[in-house]
Amino acid sequence: MIRRLLLLLVLCGFAGQVSAAESTRAWFDRDSVQLGETVTLNVETTESASEPDFSVLEADFELLGRSSSSSVSIINGSASSTMLWAVGLKPRREGTLTVPALPVGKSTTAPVALTVGAAPVIAAASPGDDFFIEVTAEPLTAYVQQQIRVTVKFFYAVNLTDGAVEELSVADAVVQKLGQDRSYDVERSNRRYRVLERRYAVTAQKSGALQLPALNFRGRALSGNDPNAMFFGRGRAVTTRSEALSVAINPRPAGSGDGAWLPAQSLQLQAEGADGATQGRVGEPLTITLTIVAQGLGFEQLPELELPPIDGAEIYPDKSVTRSRENGGWIIGERSRKFAIVPTRAGTLRIPPASLDWWDTAADSAAKAQTREITIEIAEAAPGAVPTTTAPAASGTSGTAALPGEAELLIAFWRFVAFVTLALWLLTLAIWFVSRRRATARAKPNAPAAVVFSPTRRSFEQAVVAGDAAAAAQRLLAWARSEGLRAPHLGELAAQLDSPAQREAIAQLQAALYGGDAGAATPRDLATPFATGFACAPRTAANEEGSVLPPLWSRG
């Protein structure tokens, strides 16, 4: 057993150092532009090569300036170099323009497509206007908790010494800035402008009309008839503002089911690891990894992954791995979780499919993501193996038992670990006891006990009294997180509570937020079930974090 564990650790160490080989590639800094705007094509390679021939692009693009850069990296004593070329392009026509495969050294890039839309006609861009702000939102009709892509563009045709466009802030919505600001050139109404582009993801928290406020720009522009402006920083004060926008937010539709509300542009549920070709044995763990990838949702909105019960096997889940990233103006949320499946008998093991209901915002209909069923033939345990009686480690180490010649050594090792853990636990308990005695001795004997009120709890009660359902939901979740509960949304918070009254109160709050009568006032007695705090199950994050004693083992 020990030899197997050491071999597995060595293999894991090598696997962590292996990375995907870099290749020659090409990409645009934006996937879509409007006619008159400029775009940058990037070509990168790790080979020794000269600059690609960009003249093949002149049929569809006007070639502007170009630049190149190189970098060298050293990893574990191995040096590698990367060459990057960037060329500015201005599309000559509307439609989908494709950059063909470009030869770079001994490699070739893959073709890259760019969508070019029509140039909008905007009154503010007429001759004589030096600068203006354009704000667009997509879509203009959305569901609650659906991502709305908001783009802010500041156009200016004069030299500015300073200035800034204020950040977007929307009431009753979560606003997240996506990526870095972009700068490029565009031609509007026969005048050339420099554009500063900023993108946001806006998620409405309740139904109704969502107001995107007007954004202001304040700065200073150089005066054309002042010869000293360039040297002494003078300039006239300038301001402009955008038009306000309104987005219609619909409540959760009746046909979306009772599970987690997942309004996404696209959603995939994937299963990797063991498959029909895998050879299994009784007592030896098989690994399955489930992954959700959702376009238009952050990882906080994705539910915890679970495998259905498996007849003839025990399931041991690992901790979830989550992240959110930005791609083309969309938030891409990812949640992944590994499961160790330990067969308990020989024969055919059937792993049923995992499924997840979601709402397809592109088609405006309910959808289901589902993995396929996996069938694995399980052989009897290896001759001489001692059946395992404990769960595999969370890191995915094997659950097979020790070989007969190593059993006594393994038992002695774990007995030593148990004694050391017990000694450390008793030492921690003694330190805690002494510190409590000293704190009690320092306290004033006649001082009355202070009553501490949580600021988040007080703000939740104030929101309930004010009848603001959205604010009450946000502050209830904030209060729960301050108490150590895992509460990314109301449904998961309710699942951790033992009190029927508290779960019923959360259901009333969800009905006020997302039901057919969304926007209704919050019941005034909603805070009553929470008067004594959260009623949680014995094994919650709150109880664990509140203890000063370290856990004797990890639950994985």
Disulfide bonds with the S-S distance in Angstrom:
none
